[in-house]
C-alpha cells in the first residue's frame, strides 16, 4: 500500500493482501488448548521465544479459532 492509500481507506482494496497491502508478516504459532473454569480456551503463542518476551500472545474462546486455509 503506498503512502497516499495509507491515509485514505476509500482507496484500499476490498480484500487486501495481508503481506503486500497491509505489511503483515506471517509467523509460526503454537496453540495450546486449556479448560479454565469449565470454558474451553486456546492460548496462541509465537514459536519465537523473543516475540513471547514482548507479550505477543492471545487467549481466545475455542470457537473463535479457525484454520486460515479453510477460509480461502
QUIBEL-V391176 format. One record per helix or strand of 3 or more residues. SS is the DSSP state (hx for helix, st for strand). FROM is the first residue (numbers start at 0). LEN is the number of residues. If there is no record, write none. Layout:
SS;FROM;LEN, SS;FROM;LEN
This chain:
hx;2;5, hx;8;3, st;28;8, st;38;8, hx;48;5, st;56;5, hx;61;3, hx;67;3
